[in-house]
Amino acid sequence: MGWHGETLVGFDLETTGTEPLEARIVTAAVVEVRGGDVVVRRDWLADPGIRIPAQASAIHGISNERAVAEGRPVREVADELADTLAGYWTRGVPVVAYNAAFDLTLLTAELRRHGLPGLGERLGGAPIGPVVDPYTIDRAVDRYRRGKRNLEAVCAEYGVVLDDAHDAAADALAAVLVARAIAERHAAVAALSPRELHQRQVQWYAQWAADFQRFLRRKGTPDAVIDPAWPLREAAAVAG
């Protein structure tokens, strides 16, 4: 059957912004999926410690007032999230995150901000992973498909129902289902072990970053720089 038929864990963050080294966690979810069914689900609501911009609230639906009134300190949320992910990796379970470089970089930045052990430290210095990022995989295996590559668009491409976009648990589950669907469509992806797939994604992401950087420079942004590191952006990996 391959890795996509085994236990997979979906992970997603909703945040205060789009810059992962600066944005803060608002909500988070981890869903353990076996055979397409959710067997464990954990949700977090954080008080991010800064005001949630209105444009961010408009996307994920969490107001600043609700986060302050009902959310737990973001330090506790980040610590529990990191322990949860490290626990799955220790057992060899792949963590699926759509655009993983954003979520894992942001979580790493939060851990550092609050003086908490990083993901690698929680794994005894071992590299994090395996990570499965449907965004990176889809872009590599269907490179020339036109249209958007956001989660909603890719769900539509692979026939995955996403009822509540930008709800962390819904997005985490959708990421797992999209990863399974990609593997079912592309036998070469299904045939890789989780660790092999992780390493392949490192290469695919670096190639995409180089291509996109060349494109931007050719189109009139001569100093454009696209970080080629995956699943942690270079600034977070070095600082962490």
N, C-alpha and C positions, 0 to 999 in steps of 0.2 A: 504493500500500500504506500509506503514512504512516510516521510515526516508529517505530511499534511493529514494523515489519518490517525496520528498519535495525539496526545494531549498537547494543547497549545494554550498560551496565556496572552490575552489581549490587554493592552495598556494604553491609556489615553489621559491627557491633561487638558483642562480648559483654564485659561490664564488671563492675566491682566493686559497682555499685549503680544506683539509678534516678534520681538527681539529676545531670543532665548537667554542671553546673558544678563538681561535686565528685567524681564517680565517675571511675575510671581504666580504661584499656583493658586487657583481659585477652587476648582473641583478636580477630582482624579478618580479613576476607576481601574480595577484589575478584575478581569473575568477569566476564569479557567474553563476551557471548552474541551469537551471530549465528544467525538462523533458529531460535531455540530451543535451539541447541547451545552448550555451553561450549567456547570456543576458547582462552581463557587463564584460568588460575586462580592467584591468589596468596593464601597464608595466612600469618598472623603469630601468634606466641604471645609475649606480653609478660610480663616481670616488672613489675607495675604500681608497685612501690615502696611499696605499703602492703599490709596483710594483706587477703586476699580473704575477705569474710564468708562464713560457712557457707551462708547462704541464697542467696547468689549462686552459690557452687560447686554447690549443689543444682540450680540451673537449667541452667547451661552445662557442668557436669561437670569444670571445671578447678579442682584443689585449689591451695591456697596453696603447698604443697610442690612441686608440679609446676611452677607458674609460676616459682618461685624457681630451681629446678634447671635447667629447660629453656628458660625464656623469655629473650628478648633485652631489654635495657633499653628501657623504654617510650618514652624520648626518641627512640631510633633508629626504633622502630616508628611512632610518630606522624609523624616526619619523612618516612619512606618512603611512608606512606599518603597524606600530603598531596601529596607529589610525584606519586604515581600518579594521584590524582584530578585534580590540576591538569593533568597531561599529557593526560588524556582530554578535559577541558573545553577545553583549548587547541585540540584537534582537532575540537571541536564535538560530541563524543560525549556523549549524556545519561547521567548517573549516576542509577541507580535505588536508592532507599533507603526502606524501609518505616518510616514515622514519622521522616522525614529530619531534622526539627528536633531530635530527640534525638541522633542519631549525629553530625551535623555540628556541633552545639553542643558536644558532648563532645570531639570531635576538636579543635575550635578552642580549647577550654579547655586541653587537653593541650599544644597548641603554645605557647600563651601561658605556661603553667606552666614550660615548659622553655626559654623564651627563643628559640623558633623562629619563622621567618616564618609569617604566617597564610596562609590559602587565597587571599585576595584579593591579598596581596603576591606570591604565586607566579604570579598571573595578571597581573602588571604593574598592579595596581590595578583591574582589570576586576571586575565583579560575578561571584560564583560562579554556576555553572550552565552549561547547563540541568540542573535536578534534576527527577526524576520520583518522586513519592511516592504510591504506590498507596493508602496510608492516607487521605491528604487527598483524593485524587481520588474514591475509592469513597464517602467520606462525603458528598461534594458531589453526585455523580450518582445516588446511591441513598439519599437522605437519610432516608427513613422506614422503611427495612428494620430489622426488629427483630433483636436478638441482638448478640453481641459483635463487635468490629471488630479483634481482634488478628489477627496473621498467620495463625494456624491456622484461625480462623473464616473469614477472607476467602478463604484458599486453598480451603476447602470450598465456599464460595459460588460460586467461579469454576472449580471442577473442577481445581485445581492440586494435584498430589501433593507433600506435604511429609513426607519420610520421617524427617528428623532435626532437629526443631525445636530452636532455640537452638544449633545448630552454625552458626557464622558463614557458612560457604560455602553450606550448605543454605538458610539464610534469605536470603542474597543472591540466589541463583538463583531461589528462590520469589518474591521481590519482583519480579524481572524478568518471570517468567511470569505473575504476577498483573497486572502493568502491561499486558502484551500482551493478556491476556484481557479486561481492562476496555475497552481500545481496540476490541477486536473486538466487544464487546457494545454499546458506545456510540459510534456513528459520529461524533458531535460532538467527542468526545475525540480520536479518530483523525485527524480533519481538521485539528487544530491543529498548527502547527509546534512543535518542542521549546521554543523561546523563548516562543511564545504560551502554551503549556501551563504553562511555568514561571510566567509572570505571572498566569495564571488561578488557579494554586494559591496564589499570594500573597493574592489576593482571597478565595478560598474559605476559606483557613485563618483569615484575619482575621474573616470572617463567622462561622465556627464558634466562634472564641474569644469573640466578642462575645455570641453566643447562649448559649454555655455559662456565661459569666460571669453573664449575667442570670438564668439558671436557678439557679445556685448561690446567688446573692443572694436570689432569691425563696424558695428553700427553707431559708433560715435562716443563711446565711453572708454577712452584709452587706458584709464587707470582702474577699470573694473577688476575686482578680485573675488573669485568664488572659492570658498573654503572646500578643499577636496576631501576632508576627513569625514569618516563615517564609522561607527554610529555616534561618536562624540565629535563635535567640532573642535578644531585644533586648540583654540583658546581655552576651552573648558578642559580638554584632556591634559594640556600642559600644566594649567593652574591646579588641576585636581590631583 
